[in-house]
Amino acid sequence: MKKSTTKTALIPKMYCNFFGHDYQVTKKVTYHVKEYTCSHCKKQLTTNSNGNLIELTPKFEEINAILERIYNTRMERSREKRLVSSIY
């Protein structure tokens, strides 16, 4: 039973080794930070502070969650300011 699961897991990795990864955006943290997942082997990447793609580790998952919370709070405050200024 385990042999079939390892063979099925091996095929996507071989595909990515031969053709390259097919990354798709899975989460938009901010307008410039995103999380990506390969559609074949499910490898996850994110954007670091320099704009380079790096592997998504638990540390970067936590950083992205905090960054997303701060970004959403700022955007909400910005929307509220625009609404208030448009009324007056």
C-alpha positions in Angstrom: 0.0 0.0 0.0 2.8 2.4 0.8 4.6 1.6 -2.4 1.7 3.0 -4.5 1.7 6.2 -2.6 5.4 6.7 -3.0 5.1 6.0 -6.7 2.3 8.5 -7.1 4.3 11.1 -5.1 7.4 10.4 -7.2 5.7 11.2 -10.5 4.9 14.8 -9.8 8.5 15.4 -8.5 9.9 13.8 -11.6 7.6 16.0 -13.8 8.8 19.2 -11.9 12.5 18.1 -12.2 12.1 17.6 -16.0 9.7 20.5 -17.0 10.0 22.8 -14.0 7.5 23.8 -11.4 4.1 25.3 -12.3 3.6 27.8 -9.5 0.2 29.4 -9.0 -0.7 32.1 -6.5 -2.6 30.6 -3.6 -2.7 33.6 -1.3 -2.3 37.3 -1.7 -0.8 38.6 1.6 -0.3 42.2 0.4 -0.1 43.7 -3.1 3.6 42.7 -3.4 3.8 39.6 -1.1 2.1 36.4 -2.3 2.2 32.7 -1.5 2.7 30.2 -4.4 2.1 26.5 -4.7 3.2 24.2 -7.5 0.2 22.5 -9.1 2.1 19.3 -9.5 4.3 18.6 -6.5 2.6 21.0 -4.0 5.8 22.8 -3.1 5.1 26.1 -1.4 7.0 29.4 -1.9 6.6 32.9 -0.7 8.2 36.3 -1.5 10.9 37.5 1.0 11.8 41.0 1.9 14.0 41.3 -1.2 11.3 40.1 -3.6 12.9 36.7 -4.2 11.0 33.5 -4.0 11.9 31.3 -1.0 10.4 28.1 0.5 7.4 28.7 2.8 8.5 27.6 6.2 6.5 27.9 9.5 8.5 31.0 10.3 7.5 32.7 7.0 3.9 31.5 7.4 3.7 33.4 10.7 5.4 36.5 9.2 2.9 36.5 6.3 0.0 36.1 8.7 1.1 39.1 10.8 1.9 41.1 7.7 -1.5 40.3 6.2 -3.3 41.4 9.4 -1.3 44.7 9.5 -2.0 45.3 5.8 -5.7 44.7 6.1 -6.0 47.0 9.2 -4.3 49.8 7.3 -6.4 49.3 4.2 -9.6 49.4 6.3 -8.5 52.6 8.1 -7.7 54.1 4.7 -11.2 53.2 3.4 -12.8 54.8 6.5 -10.8 58.0 6.0 -11.9 58.2 2.4 -15.5 57.7 3.3 -15.3 60.4 6.0 -13.5 62.9 3.8 -16.0 62.3 1.0 -18.9 63.2 3.3 -17.5 66.6 4.2 
